[in-house]
Amino acid sequence: MKSQTSLIFWLLTTCVVFSCERQSDGYSSPLTFENVTHWKTVSWVDAVVETSDGVYLIAGQTNGNIFLSAFNSHGDSLWVKELNVSDRPFALFEQDDGNINIFAARSFVKTNSVGDIVFTKLWPDRLYPVSAKRSMSGNYLIVGETDSSSVGLSSAYFLAEVDPMGTPMWTLSIPGPHGLNNTYYNYAWSLLENGNNGIIVAGTEYFATEPVGATVIMQVGGNGYEPYKLAWQKTYPSLRLWRPYLFRQEAASLVIAGEESNGKLNLLSATSSGDSIKTIQTIDIDVLQDAIADHDPNHLALLSTRQITIGNSDVFLTKVTLQGDTLWSRSFGGPGNEWCYKTALTSDGGYIMVGIKDGGIYLIKVNSAGQLN
């Protein structure tokens, strides 16, 4: 009996020691998982955020309506709700009061902490946002396109600041390099506050028949320029990126990540005034879905989808430095098509990716090395 008791004590002590010693890059060893939640047929999964209590909120579209869902740290579904809002979301944020703000193409939706609608607002006429960021002031900055022509062609970029109740505080329409006309589409895709009360915006301009257009970088306000007014705009006709993403490299320079029509990702650097743009590195990426600043601000996390064979697409997460060096690249999926459209950093130093598999909500949670334990 004494021997058996000693053995049990040794096992318990060993388990406690191993549990305490599991560390990864300064974080407690994170939970990882890969699963599919089948609910209704899901068309899109476009937004993910980790809440202050470690719950993953995910938004997308089903039956033409927004859905909102919550998953615990193990990837188990807590609840999924289809909202009576015909729209497609692109971002969501948790508020300090626990409410959830959802940004969609045509509307702003506020829900409580369990996904019940508090209210819905439509964006002002002819504003179509595609990206949102929480600003230094605690409000939100959104960018996208504004349709200012009678025939329905987008002919201007727009930038707006929105308060936590979804009310625009100011809106700026910015004509493209060729002015206001019906020949060109103009889309703003990403933005970056530059610390000098200015906002840098990256977008594209192209003919309706072109798959990828010229890259355009512009600044609003800042550096002594009039607030909420266009300070400068630079166009790069030979730099044709689909959805350019902006990142800060240093106080005086920018990094731009974007996919060309040939499926290769260009990583470029430019001065903070948009001059002296040059290619840092070209990376095979296939279809870039998302690009975010990493836990280490000198690194980026790139989410992409690649077709392995006909009818078989896998998800890839790639970590690169701002100098273009690939640190690692991980693939996920199996037979059939897996698609992830958004990724986010997690509080344990890992990453979460969300998308669709077999019509269900597809989640991948990995550790700081991009791996499933």
Sequence and secondary structure as in RCSB ss.txt:
>XXXX:A:sequence
MKSQTSLIFWLLTTCVVFSCERQSDGYSSPLTFENVTHWKTVSWVDAVVETSDGVYLIAGQTNGNIFLSAFNSHG
DSLWVKELNVSDRPFALFEQDDGNINIFAARSFVKTNSVGDIVFTKLWPDRLYPVSAKRSMSGNYLIVGETDSSS
VGLSSAYFLAEVDPMGTPMWTLSIPGPHGLNNTYYNYAWSLLENGNNGIIVAGTEYFATEPVGATVIMQVGGNGY
EPYKLAWQKTYPSLRLWRPYLFRQEAASLVIAGEESNGKLNLLSATSSGDSIKTIQTIDIDVLQDAIADHDPNHL
ALLSTRQITIGNSDVFLTKVTLQGDTLWSRSFGGPGNEWCYKTALTSDGGYIMVGIKDGGIYLIKVNSAGQLN
>XXXX:A:secstr
 HHHHHHHHHHHHHHHHHHHH EETTEE    EEEEE SS  SEEEEEEE TTS EEEEEEETTEEEEEEE TTS
 EEEEEEEEEES EEEEEE TTS EEEEESSEEEEE TTS EEEEEE  TTEEEEEEEE TTSSEEEEEEE  ST
T    EEEEEEE TTS EEEEEEEEBTTBS SSEEEEEEEEEE SSSEEEEEEEEEETT SS EEEEEEEEETTE
EEEEEEEEEEETT   EEEEEEEEETTEEEEEEE TTSEEEEEEEETTS S EEEEEEE SEEEEEEE SSTTEE
EEEEEEEEETTEEEEEEEEEETTS EEEEEEE  SSBEEEEEEEE TTS EEEEEEETTEEEEEEE TTS   
